[in-house]
Amino acid sequence: MYSLYAYIILDMHMYAANIYFWKHCRINYSFMFGFNQGTELSYQDIFLFSTGLAVSAHIPPTIHYQFGFQVCYFL
């Protein structure tokens, strides 16, 4: 289950790195891929979103393992 999240987050980080290197080398990727000028996401936006997704996917298992699974024996 978490491997899907890891794959999506890794893919988004790699996409952000590609955009960073394209900007650094002055390649007009928005023209190449047919994006509207001025509406494409920057590498900072993609990296921030993917990092937020990674943190939000990491919080529930961390809380679960830290506090333990509570079993109700009175049922």
Secondary structure, 3 states (H helix, E strand, C coil): CHHHHHHHHHHHHHHHHHHHHHHHCCCCHHHHCCCCCCCCCCHHHHHHHHHHHHHHHHHHHHHHHHHCCCCCCCC
